[in-house]
Amino acid sequence: MKMHFLSGGRLRMRKSVYLPDADRAETIDLPVSCVLLRHSQGNVLFDTGCHPSTAVDATSRWGTMAKAMVPIGAPDENVVSGLAQLGLTSDDVDVVVNSHFHSDHCGCNEFFKRATVICHAKELEAAQGADAVQRGYIPADWLHPMPTEAIEEEHDVFGDGKLVLLPLPGHTPGTLGALVGLDRDGSFLLTADAVALRANLDEEVMPRNTWNPDLASHSLREIKRIQSSGATVVFGHDAQQWDSLRKGPESYE
């Protein structure tokens, strides 16, 4: 199996959202990551990043949320363009796994019309709630006609231990991580917003945009347990780590 890191855009937000002790006037630039897993049984995309239109006019799609989460990437800095660099199109993706349904993690779902979408059942329920838009769930990003498989517990996508989805609730009710096992480069835990920045894990700093701090703390402990077993933890929005990763055609295997 091969693993490719692809850009899903870039955002600028208040640093205090993720590190509450930071000055509220200070901002932080955040990479948005998508991960393609190329398995002999099919291609899986973990998260789809921001919709390309948000790079030009985020307000039209996101409304007032665009003031707090400001896209700063170029219009072609999206997962569909990233796949093209690998000689692939959206039709080559068999499964889309959404770590959760916030707009920077499912914004390009609509392009993957041949894929089955996997999410957590509690995330699907939250996105359908009466207060969903106020909680950051934009229907244009997640509500599409592709078949959806809503899971409730640990899920081995191919049945061989190479890609195992893990519930890591706290940031949202149904946040999922993915434990990836590669023959050459070892194990990686894709955490999405269960751990946005390295400091959130190393210093156990709870972001302000945490839905349930108690569940998030429990997920942090589970992530640290997996890290202690030798897995490389991949953070959802850590710029320093993102710069150090192989990206695009340069794969992990």
N, C-alpha and C positions, 0 to 999 in steps of 0.2 A: 504494500500500500504506500502511496505517496501523499504527502500533505503540503499544500500550497497556501501561503498567506497572501490574501488579496485585499486591497484597500476598498473600504466601503464609504470613503469620504473622510472629512475632518471637521471637528467642531471646536468652537470657543465657548467656554462657560466660566462662571465664577468659580474660582479655585475652592472657595469655602463650601461649595456643594459637596465636594469629595473630602476636603480637609477642613473641618469646621473651624479650626483655630486660625486659618488664613484670613488676611484682611479682605473684607467684603468687596473692596474695589479691585482686588487682584484677579486676573483671569488666567486660565490655563487652556492650552491647545491640546486637543484630544484626538488621537487617531481612532478611526472606526475600522475594526478588523472583521474580515470574513475569511473563512477557512474552507478550502476545498479538499476533500478526502477522496482520492482516486483508488478505489478498491476493485478487485477483479469481478465483484458482483454488481458494481454500479458506482456512480459518482454522487457523493453527498456534499452538500454545501451547508456549513454551520454558520448561520446568520447571513443576511443579504444586505446589510448596511442601509445607507440613506438613499432615497429616491433621487435620481439625477436632477429633477426639477428644483429640488431644494437649494441647489448651488446657485440658482438664478433668482428664485422667488420662493423662499421657504414659507412665508406667511400664507400664501395661497393654499398650501397643503397642510401646514401645521397650526395655523392661527397664532394665538398669542404665545404658544410654546416656542415660536421662533425667536422671541426676544430673550429667552433664557438659554436656548440651545442654538447657537448661531453657526450655520455651515460656513466654512472658510475654504473648502476644497474646490477645485476646478470642476466644471460640469462633466468632464470625462473621467473624473476620479470616482469611479463606482465599480461595483462587482462585475457588471456585464462587460465593461471595458477590460477589466482584469482577466476575465475568462478568455476574451478575444486574444490577449497576449499569449495564451496557452494553446491557441488554435481551436478553442471551444466556443459554443454558443449556449444560451440558456436552455435550449432543447437537449443539451447533453447532460443536464443535471437530472438525476433520477429521484433524489430525496433532498428536501430542504428541511433542516432542523432549525427551528427558531428557539434560541435560548430564552427569549421572552418577546412580547409583542410591543415593545417601545419602538418608536419610529426609526431609530438609528440601528435597529437590529432586524427589522423586517420590511424596510422601505422598498426593496426591489422584489418582493415576493411575486408581484403581478407578472413579472417577466418569465417566471418558471412554470409555464402552463402545463408541461408534461410531468412535473414532479408531484410526489406526495409530500405534504407538509406534516412534520412531526413536531408536536408541542406538548406541554404538560396540560392535563385536564383542568387544573386549577387556573392556569394562565388563560385558557380559552374562556373559562367562566368569568374571570375578572375582566377580560376584554369585552364581554357581552353585558357587563353590569350597567346599571342606570347611571352611575357616575364615571363611566369608563373614560370618556373624553377628558374630564377633569384630572384623571389619574394618568394621562399620557398615552391612552390608546386611541389612535386615529384609524377609523375604519378603512380609509383609502389605502393604508399600508398593510393591514393584516387580513381584511375581509375579502376573500377571493374564492372562486368556485373550485379550485383544485381540491382533490381529496385530502382530508385531514385525519391523521392518526393521533389521538389524544392519549398520552400515556400517564400512568399514575405512580410508577415506581421505576427502579433501575431497568434500563432497556438495552439489550445487546442487539445493535442494528443488523449485523450480519451473522450473528450466532457463533462467532469465532473469537470473541474477545478483543478484536481489533478496534472497535468503536463502540464504547458503552456510554449511554446517556445516563446522567446522574441528577436527581432532583437536588437543587441547592437553593431552596426558597429563602426569602428575606428581602432582597431588593424588590421583588414582586412575588405574588403568591405562587407562581409556577416557574420560577427561574430554573433553567437546566444548564448543566455543564456537560462536557464530553471528555471522557478519558480515552486517549488515542494511544495505541500500542504499535510502534514501528520497529521493524526488524533491525535496522542499522542505528537509528538515532534515539531509540528508547521510548519512554512513555512521556506523554504531554497531557496536562489537564487544562482544557479550554474552559475558563471560568466565566467569560462574558462579564456582566455587571455584578456577579456574586463577589468578585474582587476587581474593581475598576483600576486601581493603582497599586503598585507594590507596597506603598506605605499603608494602605488599608489592611493588608495582610500582616506585614512585618510589625507594625505598631498597633494593630487591631483598632484602627480608627474607623468609626462608623460614619459613612456618608450621610448627608442630610436627606438625600432622596431615597432612603431606606424605608420600605413599606412596613416591615416588622423586625425591629432590632433583635429580639430574642431569637427568632428563626435565623436571621442573618448571622448572629454569633455562633449558632450551632453549625451553620454551613461553613463558617470560617474554620471551626475546629476540624470538620471533616476534610476540608481542603488541606489544612496543615498536616493531617494524618497521611493523606495521599502524597503530599510533598515529601514527608519524612521517609516514605517508601522508595523514593528516588525519582518521582515524576517531576518534570519541569512544569511549573505553573505559568500559564499564559494569561496575563491580565487583560481585562476588557478594553482599557483606554490608556495604557501607560506608554507615553511617548518615548521614553528612554529605552524601554524594552523593544518597542516597535522598531526603532531605528537599528537595533542589533539583530533583528530576525532576517533570515533569508526570505525574499518575497518574490512573487510572480513565478516565473519559470524555474527559479532556484528552489528546489523542493527539499523537504525532509523525507527520508525513506526508512 
